[in-house]
Amino acid sequence: MKVLFAGCGSIGRRHIRNLKTLRTCQVMAWRVRNEDLGDFAREYDIEVFHDLDTALDQRPDVVFVTNPTHFHLDVAIPAAQRGCHLFLEKPLSDSLARVDELIDVCERNSVIAFVAYKMRFHKSIQKIKEVVDSGVLGKLISARSHYSGYLPKWHPWEDYWRMYSARSELGGGVVLDATHELDYLYWILGEVDEVIAMVDRVSDLEIDTEDTAEILIRFISGAIGSVHMSYAEQPEFRACEVHGTEGTVLWQQHRGGVELFTTASDMWTFIGEGDDYDANQMFLDEMEHFLACIDGKQEPLIDLQQARRVLELALEARQPWDARKKRECDEA
């Protein structure tokens, strides 16, 4: 199998390592910048190209779109036009422009497209979905997901203000960057009826994007949900809870594992696997699933239509921030 990576930052390199672990393949990389991949390229025998058309002329079977969000479709559409299967890092893009074009091109060329919402492969999130789907919680009342971290600690080896996360022109900002939480609530609780949000840059971080968001969601089922996201809080904290008329399921990453309370038992119990497993296993499971999809053995857990809907919800949530920035530009 011949694969092309468009983007060799930290996530691109993780995927290269995992792909090489799982399957023998020829790896190529398209690089906009002329920076040498150095020892990494030599270790994984990566041929580097600096022109996308030339890279696509090598006829890769799969293209991994792991560059900054704003440029995803600039790679994905021409790759799909040549019949390459696609592995796209989340989110699909930073706007809905050209998303339908990508969907149409993939359908016309029988391209398998998978969008990498890794938290759908997290053992504890999968356990929560299993509990909700079982009906043991009764009628669903509310749900909450939470992700917070401190952007300067994400990549301590580089200046955080240079990262795409900190730069609006590259598709950064916490709402799009932390969209995993929005995605898995949508996956677990179903279609959304309404989104309301407060979004702002609250901290003193040297970024031109929003760093904090509080998103309220009304699901078609009637349940009410909320998502908290932040670039500016310490320590890193990730959690999810779902409440129903007959019980509650709760996960807090630092506690390990999933806790279940049911009115029938009137007690809390830990269920499923704890969170002390190798974190990279989630990415390996994701890669194995994608490989099974291109082998025709499975259907993508997150296809383009689902990824489009999650992007639509994220952009709706970010409207207050976008409107504020537009006002500031108009007043400048």
C-alpha positions as CSV (number, residue, x, y, z in Angstrom):
1,M,0.0,0.0,0.0
2,K,1.2,3.5,-0.9
3,V,0.2,6.4,1.3
4,L,0.7,10.1,1.3
5,F,0.7,12.3,4.4
6,A,-0.2,16.0,4.0
7,G,1.2,17.3,7.2
8,C,3.9,15.8,9.4
9,G,3.3,17.5,12.7
10,S,2.8,15.6,16.0
11,I,-0.4,13.9,15.0
12,G,0.8,13.1,11.5
13,R,3.9,11.5,13.0
14,R,1.9,9.5,15.4
15,H,-0.3,8.1,12.6
16,I,2.8,7.3,10.5
17,R,4.3,5.3,13.5
18,N,1.0,3.5,14.1
19,L,0.4,2.8,10.4
20,K,3.9,1.3,10.0
21,T,3.2,-0.9,13.1
22,L,0.0,-2.3,11.6
23,R,0.8,-2.6,7.9
24,T,3.7,-2.7,5.5
25,C,3.4,0.3,3.3
26,Q,5.3,2.9,1.4
27,V,5.0,6.4,3.0
28,M,5.4,9.7,1.2
29,A,4.9,13.2,2.7
30,W,3.9,16.4,1.1
31,R,5.5,19.4,2.8
32,V,4.7,23.0,2.2
33,R,7.7,24.1,4.2
34,N,11.2,23.2,3.2
35,E,12.1,21.9,6.7
36,D,13.8,18.6,6.6
37,L,12.1,15.8,8.5
38,G,15.6,14.6,9.4
39,D,15.9,11.4,11.4
40,F,12.2,10.8,11.3
41,A,12.1,10.6,7.5
42,R,15.1,8.2,7.5
43,E,13.7,6.0,10.3
44,Y,10.4,5.5,8.5
45,D,11.8,5.7,4.9
46,I,9.6,8.6,3.9
47,E,10.0,10.2,0.4
48,V,9.2,14.0,0.7
49,F,7.6,16.1,-2.0
50,H,7.1,19.9,-2.0
51,D,4.4,20.0,-4.7
52,L,1.0,18.4,-4.1
53,D,0.3,17.5,-7.7
54,T,3.7,15.8,-8.0
55,A,3.0,13.9,-4.8
56,L,-0.5,12.8,-6.1
57,D,1.1,11.8,-9.4
58,Q,2.8,9.0,-7.5
59,R,-0.7,7.5,-7.2
60,P,-1.1,6.9,-3.5
61,D,-3.8,4.5,-2.4
62,V,-4.6,6.7,0.7
63,V,-4.0,10.3,1.6
64,F,-3.8,11.3,5.3
65,V,-5.0,14.9,5.7
66,T,-3.2,16.0,8.9
67,N,-2.3,19.6,8.0
68,P,-3.9,22.6,9.7
69,T,-7.7,22.6,9.6
70,H,-8.1,25.6,7.2
71,F,-6.2,23.7,4.4
72,H,-7.9,20.2,4.8
73,L,-10.2,20.6,1.7
74,D,-7.4,22.0,-0.4
75,V,-5.8,18.5,-0.1
76,A,-8.8,16.3,0.3
77,I,-10.7,17.4,-2.8
78,P,-7.9,16.9,-5.4
79,A,-6.9,13.6,-3.7
80,A,-10.5,12.3,-3.9
81,Q,-10.7,13.5,-7.6
82,R,-7.8,11.0,-8.2
83,G,-9.6,8.2,-6.4
84,C,-7.5,8.2,-3.2
85,H,-9.1,7.1,0.0
86,L,-9.1,9.7,2.7
87,F,-8.2,9.8,6.4
88,L,-8.9,13.3,7.6
89,E,-8.0,14.7,11.0
90,K,-10.9,16.4,12.7
91,P,-12.6,18.8,12.2
92,L,-13.5,18.3,8.6
93,S,-12.8,22.0,7.9
94,D,-13.1,25.4,9.5
95,S,-16.2,26.4,7.3
96,L,-18.9,24.6,5.4
97,A,-17.6,26.0,2.1
98,R,-16.7,23.2,-0.3
99,V,-17.7,20.4,2.1
100,D,-20.6,19.3,-0.1
101,E,-18.1,19.4,-3.0
102,L,-15.9,16.9,-1.2
103,I,-18.8,14.7,-0.3
104,D,-19.9,14.7,-4.0
105,V,-16.4,13.9,-5.3
106,C,-16.0,11.0,-2.9
107,E,-19.4,9.5,-3.9
108,R,-18.6,9.8,-7.6
109,N,-15.2,8.2,-7.2
110,S,-16.1,5.5,-4.7
111,V,-13.7,7.0,-2.2
112,I,-13.7,5.8,1.4
113,A,-13.5,8.9,3.7
114,F,-13.0,8.7,7.4
115,V,-12.8,11.6,9.8
116,A,-10.6,11.0,12.9
117,Y,-12.7,11.7,15.9
118,K,-10.5,9.7,18.3
119,M,-12.8,9.8,21.3
120,R,-15.2,7.5,19.6
121,F,-12.4,4.9,20.1
122,H,-11.8,5.7,23.8
123,K,-12.8,2.7,25.9
124,S,-14.6,4.8,28.5
125,I,-16.6,6.8,25.9
126,Q,-17.5,3.5,24.2
127,K,-18.7,2.2,27.6
128,I,-20.9,5.2,28.2
129,K,-22.5,4.8,24.8
130,E,-23.1,1.1,25.6
131,V,-24.8,2.0,28.8
132,V,-27.0,4.7,27.2
133,D,-27.9,2.4,24.3
134,S,-28.9,-0.4,26.8
135,G,-31.7,1.8,28.2
136,V,-30.7,1.2,31.8
137,L,-30.7,4.9,32.5
138,G,-34.3,5.3,31.5
139,K,-35.5,8.4,29.8
140,L,-32.5,10.7,29.2
141,I,-32.6,14.0,31.0
142,S,-29.2,15.7,30.6
143,A,-25.6,15.2,29.6
144,R,-22.4,17.1,30.0
145,S,-18.9,16.8,28.4
146,H,-15.9,18.7,29.5
147,Y,-12.4,19.3,28.1
148,S,-10.0,21.8,29.5
149,G,-6.3,22.1,29.2
150,Y,-3.5,24.7,29.0
151,L,-2.4,25.5,25.5
152,P,1.3,26.3,26.3
153,K,1.6,22.8,27.7
154,W,0.3,21.0,24.6
155,H,3.6,21.2,22.7
156,P,6.2,22.4,25.2
157,W,8.9,22.0,22.6
158,E,7.5,24.9,20.5
159,D,6.1,28.4,21.0
160,Y,2.4,28.0,21.6
161,W,1.4,31.2,19.7
162,R,2.9,29.7,16.6
163,M,0.7,26.6,16.7
164,Y,-2.3,26.4,14.4
165,S,-4.5,26.2,17.5
166,A,-3.6,29.8,18.4
167,R,-4.2,31.2,14.9
168,S,-7.6,31.9,13.4
169,E,-6.3,32.0,9.8
170,L,-5.2,28.3,10.2
171,G,-8.6,27.2,11.6
172,G,-7.6,27.3,15.3
173,G,-9.7,28.1,18.3
174,V,-11.0,25.9,21.1
175,V,-14.4,25.2,19.6
176,L,-13.0,23.5,16.5
177,D,-9.9,22.2,18.3
178,A,-11.9,20.5,21.1
179,T,-14.7,19.4,18.9
180,H,-14.2,15.8,20.1
181,E,-16.5,16.5,23.0
182,L,-19.3,17.9,20.8
183,D,-18.9,14.9,18.5
184,Y,-19.2,12.2,21.1
185,L,-22.2,13.8,22.7
186,Y,-23.8,13.9,19.2
187,W,-22.8,10.2,18.8
188,I,-24.2,9.1,22.1
189,L,-27.4,11.2,22.4
190,G,-28.4,11.7,18.8
191,E,-29.6,14.5,16.6
192,V,-29.5,18.1,17.9
193,D,-32.4,20.5,17.7
194,E,-30.8,23.7,19.1
195,V,-27.4,25.2,20.0
196,I,-26.7,28.2,22.2
197,A,-23.2,29.3,23.3
198,M,-21.0,31.8,25.1
199,V,-17.6,31.9,23.5
200,D,-14.7,34.3,24.2
201,R,-11.0,34.8,24.8
202,V,-11.0,35.0,28.6
203,S,-7.3,34.4,29.4
204,D,-4.2,36.4,28.7
205,L,-2.9,33.9,26.2
206,E,-1.2,35.4,23.2
207,I,-3.7,34.0,20.7
208,D,-6.2,35.5,18.3
209,T,-8.8,32.8,18.8
210,E,-11.4,32.0,21.4
211,D,-10.0,30.1,24.4
212,T,-13.2,29.3,26.3
213,A,-16.6,28.1,25.4
214,E,-19.8,27.0,27.2
215,I,-22.2,25.4,24.8
216,L,-25.8,24.4,25.6
217,I,-27.5,21.8,23.4
218,R,-31.1,20.7,23.1
219,F,-31.3,17.2,21.6
220,I,-34.3,16.0,19.5
221,S,-35.0,13.5,22.2
222,G,-35.7,16.3,24.6
223,A,-32.5,15.8,26.6
224,I,-30.5,18.9,27.4
225,G,-26.7,18.9,27.2
226,S,-23.7,21.1,27.7
227,V,-20.1,21.1,26.5
228,H,-17.3,23.0,28.3
229,M,-14.1,23.7,26.4
230,S,-11.0,25.7,27.4
231,Y,-7.4,26.3,26.3
232,A,-6.7,28.2,29.5
233,E,-7.3,25.9,32.5
234,Q,-5.1,23.7,34.6
235,P,-4.8,20.8,35.3
236,E,-6.0,19.1,32.2
237,F,-9.5,17.7,32.8
238,R,-11.7,15.5,30.7
239,A,-15.1,14.1,31.8
240,C,-18.5,13.0,30.6
241,E,-21.8,12.4,32.4
242,V,-25.2,11.3,31.2
243,H,-28.3,11.4,33.5
244,G,-31.6,9.6,33.1
245,T,-34.7,9.0,35.1
246,E,-33.3,5.6,36.3
247,G,-29.6,6.4,36.8
248,T,-26.4,8.2,35.9
249,V,-23.2,7.2,34.1
250,L,-20.1,9.2,34.8
251,W,-16.5,9.3,33.6
252,Q,-13.7,11.5,34.9
253,Q,-10.4,10.7,33.3
254,H,-8.3,11.3,36.3
255,R,-10.4,8.8,38.4
256,G,-10.1,6.1,35.8
257,G,-12.9,4.0,34.4
258,V,-16.6,4.6,34.2
259,E,-19.0,4.8,37.2
260,L,-22.6,3.7,37.0
261,F,-25.4,4.5,39.4
262,T,-28.9,3.0,39.0
263,T,-32.0,3.6,41.1
264,A,-32.5,-0.2,41.2
265,S,-29.1,-0.8,42.9
266,D,-29.0,2.6,44.8
267,M,-25.2,2.5,44.6
268,W,-22.2,3.5,42.5
269,T,-20.1,0.8,40.8
270,F,-17.1,1.0,38.5
271,I,-17.8,-0.7,35.2
272,G,-15.6,-1.5,32.2
273,E,-11.9,-0.8,31.6
274,G,-10.0,1.8,33.5
275,D,-8.0,4.6,32.0
276,D,-4.6,3.2,32.9
277,Y,-4.2,1.6,29.4
278,D,-1.7,2.9,26.9
279,A,-3.3,6.1,25.5
280,N,-1.9,5.3,22.1
281,Q,-4.1,2.2,21.9
282,M,-7.0,4.6,21.1
283,F,-5.1,5.8,18.0
284,L,-4.1,2.2,17.1
285,D,-7.8,1.1,17.3
286,E,-8.8,4.1,15.1
287,M,-6.1,3.2,12.5
288,E,-7.2,-0.5,12.5
289,H,-10.8,0.5,11.9
290,F,-9.8,2.8,9.0
291,L,-7.7,0.0,7.4
292,A,-10.6,-2.4,7.8
293,C,-12.8,0.2,6.0
294,I,-10.5,0.6,3.0
295,D,-10.3,-3.3,2.9
296,G,-14.1,-3.4,2.6
297,K,-14.6,-5.1,5.9
298,Q,-16.2,-2.3,7.9
299,E,-18.1,1.0,7.3
300,P,-16.5,4.2,8.6
301,L,-17.7,5.0,12.2
302,I,-17.5,8.7,11.3
303,D,-18.3,9.4,7.7
304,L,-18.4,12.7,5.8
305,Q,-22.1,13.3,6.5
306,Q,-21.7,12.9,10.3
307,A,-18.5,15.0,10.2
308,R,-20.4,17.7,8.3
309,R,-23.1,17.8,10.9
310,V,-20.6,18.1,13.8
311,L,-18.8,20.9,12.0
312,E,-22.2,22.6,11.4
313,L,-22.9,22.4,15.2
314,A,-19.4,23.7,16.1
315,L,-19.7,26.7,13.7
316,E,-23.2,27.5,15.1
317,A,-21.7,27.4,18.6
318,R,-18.9,29.7,17.5
319,Q,-21.2,32.4,16.0
320,P,-21.0,34.8,19.0
321,W,-17.2,34.9,18.7
322,D,-17.2,35.3,14.9
323,A,-19.8,38.1,15.2
324,R,-17.7,39.9,17.8
325,K,-14.5,39.6,15.7
326,K,-16.4,41.0,12.7
327,R,-17.7,44.0,14.7
328,E,-14.1,44.7,15.9
329,C,-12.8,44.6,12.3
330,D,-15.6,46.9,11.1
331,E,-14.8,49.3,13.9
332,A,-11.1,49.3,13.2
